[in-house]
Amino acid sequence: MKRASPERNIQIAIRSALTMLGVRSRHVPNAGKRSLVAGRMLKQEGMVAGFPDLICWDARGQVGFLEVKAAKGRLSDAQVDHIEGMERDQLRVAVVRSVDDAVAAVRGWGMAR
């Protein structure tokens, strides 16, 4: 039996809501099991553990990043490091646990219509 994936379900709902608000988004698929060779190749191409799940942007070129977590989900050390680094670089980044959280983040960034 497959394990439930609440983060996946939240992320799908978030992407739908963002689309309705005129915010585009793409998933960065860092998770998952891969062969040693495939993992090495992806790392060479720029994949790094802990990078936020969604890259979001609007028609004016504003960009933000969302890390999607389930209600009780916990950030990994790598995720914390990325978020802190992005904030230091003055990038827009938020940890969201629901559609409402994601909508509030992009509206707070001035991205949603």
Backbone as CSV, one residue per row, in Angstrom:
resi,resn,N_x,N_y,N_z,CA_x,CA_y,CA_z,C_x,C_y,C_z
1,MET,0.840,-1.179,0.000,0.000,0.000,0.000,0.892,1.252,0.000
2,LYS,0.511,2.253,-0.817,1.274,3.491,-0.893,1.008,4.358,0.330
3,ARG,2.059,5.066,0.751,1.946,5.983,1.873,1.206,7.240,1.433
4,ALA,0.401,7.803,2.311,-0.313,9.038,2.002,0.698,10.160,1.779
5,SER,0.351,11.093,0.924,1.248,12.192,0.607,0.521,13.524,0.788
6,PRO,0.343,13.956,2.050,-0.403,15.203,2.268,0.277,16.422,1.649
7,GLU,1.607,16.468,1.645,2.301,17.612,1.040,2.014,17.682,-0.454
8,ARG,1.984,16.541,-1.103,1.696,16.507,-2.543,0.300,17.059,-2.814
9,ASN,-0.670,16.624,-2.025,-2.043,17.091,-2.205,-2.161,18.594,-1.961
10,ILE,-1.476,19.090,-0.932,-1.490,20.525,-0.647,-0.850,21.282,-1.808
11,GLN,0.266,20.775,-2.300,0.979,21.447,-3.392,0.133,21.518,-4.649
12,ILE,-0.571,20.468,-4.976,-1.445,20.466,-6.153,-2.539,21.522,-5.991
13,ALA,-3.139,21.586,-4.813,-4.191,22.580,-4.550,-3.624,23.999,-4.589
14,ILE,-2.419,24.182,-4.076,-1.772,25.503,-4.102,-1.541,25.944,-5.542
15,ARG,-1.011,25.064,-6.370,-0.738,25.431,-7.769,-2.020,25.835,-8.493
16,SER,-3.104,25.147,-8.207,-4.384,25.488,-8.820,-4.845,26.880,-8.383
17,ALA,-4.749,27.146,-7.086,-5.163,28.452,-6.559,-4.290,29.570,-7.114
18,LEU,-2.982,29.335,-7.202,-2.083,30.362,-7.724,-2.400,30.675,-9.186
19,THR,-2.695,29.643,-9.957,-3.050,29.846,-11.365,-4.276,30.747,-11.474
20,MET,-5.259,30.526,-10.624,-6.479,31.344,-10.647,-6.186,32.796,-10.266
21,LEU,-5.109,33.021,-9.521,-4.721,34.381,-9.123,-3.768,35.034,-10.125
22,GLY,-3.433,34.328,-11.203,-2.534,34.864,-12.203,-1.062,34.700,-11.859
23,VAL,-0.774,33.825,-10.910,0.611,33.562,-10.516,1.019,32.222,-11.119
24,ARG,2.107,32.220,-11.847,2.616,30.983,-12.442,3.516,30.281,-11.436
25,SER,3.591,28.975,-11.525,4.466,28.230,-10.605,4.983,26.967,-11.276
26,ARG,6.147,26.551,-10.824,6.745,25.294,-11.280,7.348,24.594,-10.082
27,HIS,7.253,23.284,-10.113,7.793,22.443,-9.040,9.247,22.094,-9.325
28,VAL,10.040,22.087,-8.279,11.438,21.661,-8.369,11.503,20.273,-7.729
29,PRO,11.577,19.204,-8.533,11.483,17.844,-7.991,12.806,17.330,-7.409
30,ASN,13.106,17.758,-6.193,14.339,17.315,-5.537,14.178,15.995,-4.789
31,ALA,12.971,15.653,-4.431,12.742,14.435,-3.641,12.657,13.218,-4.548
32,GLY,12.739,12.068,-3.952,12.557,10.834,-4.696,13.805,9.976,-4.707
33,LYS,13.571,8.707,-4.899,14.680,7.762,-4.947,15.206,7.688,-6.371
34,ARG,16.539,7.711,-6.488,17.191,7.635,-7.785,18.391,6.725,-7.663
35,SER,18.849,6.256,-8.778,20.084,5.469,-8.760,21.241,6.402,-8.407
36,LEU,22.336,5.839,-8.001,23.525,6.610,-7.668,23.974,7.455,-8.862
37,VAL,23.963,6.863,-10.042,24.386,7.573,-11.251,23.424,8.715,-11.559
38,ALA,22.124,8.450,-11.514,21.134,9.500,-11.800,21.247,10.633,-10.784
39,GLY,21.420,10.294,-9.511,21.579,11.311,-8.472,22.806,12.170,-8.709
40,ARG,23.902,11.545,-9.079,25.144,12.274,-9.361,24.948,13.218,-10.552
41,MET,24.284,12.739,-11.592,24.051,13.567,-12.778,23.176,14.778,-12.432
42,LEU,22.127,14.562,-11.657,21.245,15.670,-11.289,21.972,16.693,-10.429
43,LYS,22.821,16.250,-9.536,23.605,17.183,-8.714,24.545,18.003,-9.587
44,GLN,25.147,17.376,-10.582,26.019,18.109,-11.504,25.232,19.168,-12.279
45,GLU,23.958,18.881,-12.528,23.100,19.809,-13.269,22.545,20.922,-12.389
46,GLY,22.784,20.831,-11.064,22.356,21.906,-10.176,21.317,21.539,-9.131
47,MET,20.878,20.297,-9.079,19.923,19.905,-8.062,20.607,19.879,-6.698
48,VAL,19.958,20.478,-5.703,20.492,20.459,-4.345,19.370,20.155,-3.364
49,ALA,19.689,19.393,-2.351,18.707,19.061,-1.317,18.282,20.324,-0.587
50,GLY,17.002,20.408,-0.285,16.497,21.505,0.524,15.984,22.701,-0.241
51,PHE,16.147,22.710,-1.582,15.651,23.844,-2.356,14.125,23.868,-2.281
52,PRO,13.493,25.053,-2.193,12.030,25.128,-2.071,11.295,24.381,-3.182
53,ASP,10.088,23.940,-2.857,9.277,23.119,-3.762,8.782,23.851,-5.001
54,LEU,8.378,25.106,-4.821,7.756,25.835,-5.922,8.466,27.156,-6.199
55,ILE,8.695,27.427,-7.463,9.139,28.736,-7.918,7.892,29.405,-8.483
56,CYS,7.612,30.615,-8.020,6.409,31.335,-8.434,6.804,32.670,-9.052
57,TRP,6.054,33.116,-10.067,6.307,34.421,-10.656,5.027,34.958,-11.267
58,ASP,5.028,36.270,-11.458,3.867,36.904,-12.081,4.268,37.538,-13.407
59,ALA,3.303,38.144,-14.090,3.537,38.714,-15.414,4.475,39.919,-15.383
60,ARG,4.690,40.501,-14.206,5.599,41.649,-14.084,7.022,41.221,-13.762
61,GLY,7.248,39.914,-13.648,8.601,39.416,-13.404,8.980,39.286,-11.939
62,GLN,8.024,39.457,-11.044,8.306,39.258,-9.625,8.394,37.762,-9.352
63,VAL,9.329,37.353,-8.513,9.585,35.942,-8.259,9.556,35.672,-6.764
64,GLY,9.032,34.505,-6.391,9.043,34.051,-5.004,9.153,32.537,-4.956
65,PHE,9.492,32.022,-3.796,9.704,30.587,-3.612,8.850,30.101,-2.444
66,LEU,8.208,28.955,-2.624,7.378,28.365,-1.569,7.897,26.986,-1.193
67,GLU,8.088,26.770,0.086,8.385,25.441,0.631,7.076,24.925,1.195
68,VAL,6.567,23.838,0.636,5.272,23.281,1.037,5.497,22.206,2.095
69,LYS,4.771,22.337,3.205,4.836,21.365,4.292,3.429,20.966,4.705
70,ALA,3.288,19.739,5.147,2.017,19.291,5.718,1.842,19.983,7.074
71,ALA,0.654,19.886,7.624,0.341,20.569,8.885,1.381,20.310,9.966
72,LYS,1.842,19.088,10.074,2.822,18.744,11.112,4.214,18.509,10.537
73,GLY,4.405,18.852,9.265,5.694,18.647,8.614,6.770,19.531,9.206
74,ARG,7.981,19.036,9.182,9.114,19.747,9.772,10.147,20.011,8.681
75,LEU,10.756,21.191,8.744,11.804,21.531,7.788,13.063,20.734,8.078
76,SER,13.725,20.280,7.030,15.023,19.619,7.190,16.084,20.701,7.425
77,ASP,17.238,20.285,7.893,18.338,21.232,8.074,18.691,21.904,6.754
78,ALA,18.688,21.142,5.661,19.006,21.703,4.350,17.966,22.749,3.935
79,GLN,16.696,22.499,4.235,15.648,23.464,3.902,15.814,24.744,4.706
80,VAL,16.110,24.610,5.987,16.345,25.784,6.830,17.509,26.596,6.275
81,ASP,18.590,25.918,5.912,19.762,26.605,5.360,19.409,27.377,4.085
82,HIS,18.657,26.740,3.192,18.267,27.417,1.952,17.392,28.626,2.233
83,ILE,16.404,28.456,3.078,15.479,29.555,3.384,16.234,30.722,4.013
84,GLU,17.094,30.432,4.980,17.859,31.499,5.626,18.779,32.200,4.628
85,GLY,19.413,31.438,3.752,20.279,32.032,2.738,19.512,32.890,1.754
86,MET,18.343,32.424,1.347,17.528,33.189,0.407,17.046,34.483,1.053
87,GLU,16.664,34.399,2.322,16.237,35.607,3.029,17.394,36.597,3.157
88,ARG,18.590,36.100,3.456,19.770,36.983,3.515,20.006,37.673,2.173
89,ASP,19.736,36.962,1.089,19.905,37.519,-0.252,18.696,38.348,-0.686
90,GLN,17.773,38.557,0.236,16.570,39.366,0.032,15.634,38.803,-1.034
91,LEU,15.603,37.473,-1.133,14.646,36.813,-2.012,13.361,36.563,-1.235
92,ARG,12.267,36.465,-1.945,10.974,36.166,-1.327,10.858,34.660,-1.158
93,VAL,10.690,34.219,0.067,10.554,32.784,0.339,9.635,32.613,1.534
94,ALA,8.774,31.590,1.468,7.839,31.331,2.568,7.629,29.829,2.725
95,VAL,7.407,29.424,3.966,6.982,28.056,4.270,5.467,28.105,4.379
96,VAL,4.794,27.266,3.603,3.331,27.273,3.590,2.795,25.878,3.897
97,ARG,1.682,25.847,4.607,1.083,24.582,5.013,-0.343,24.404,4.476
98,SER,-0.797,25.382,3.696,-2.157,25.330,3.165,-2.268,26.263,1.971
99,VAL,-3.369,26.148,1.266,-3.654,27.065,0.168,-3.731,28.487,0.700
100,ASP,-4.405,28.670,1.834,-4.530,30.007,2.419,-3.164,30.617,2.719
101,ASP,-2.238,29.815,3.246,-0.878,30.301,3.518,-0.199,30.761,2.231
102,ALA,-0.325,29.964,1.177,0.327,30.283,-0.095,-0.271,31.548,-0.706
103,VAL,-1.588,31.660,-0.680,-2.253,32.846,-1.222,-1.825,34.083,-0.432
104,ALA,-1.765,33.967,0.886,-1.329,35.101,1.714,0.105,35.496,1.377
105,ALA,0.973,34.505,1.136,2.376,34.803,0.807,2.473,35.573,-0.504
106,VAL,1.852,35.075,-1.567,1.990,35.749,-2.861,1.286,37.105,-2.850
107,ARG,0.195,37.218,-2.131,-0.469,38.531,-2.022,0.427,39.485,-1.239
108,GLY,1.072,38.991,-0.201,1.988,39.820,0.575,3.172,40.296,-0.252
109,TRP,3.558,39.507,-1.243,4.646,39.874,-2.154,4.151,40.793,-3.274
110,GLY,2.839,41.024,-3.320,2.268,41.880,-4.378,2.158,41.180,-5.719
111,MET,2.111,39.850,-5.701,2.091,39.097,-6.953,0.692,38.734,-7.435
112,ALA,-0.249,38.566,-6.551,-1.579,38.082,-6.945,-2.457,39.237,-7.378
113,ARG,-3.285,38.965,-8.376,-4.223,40.013,-8.822,-5.444,40.031,-7.954
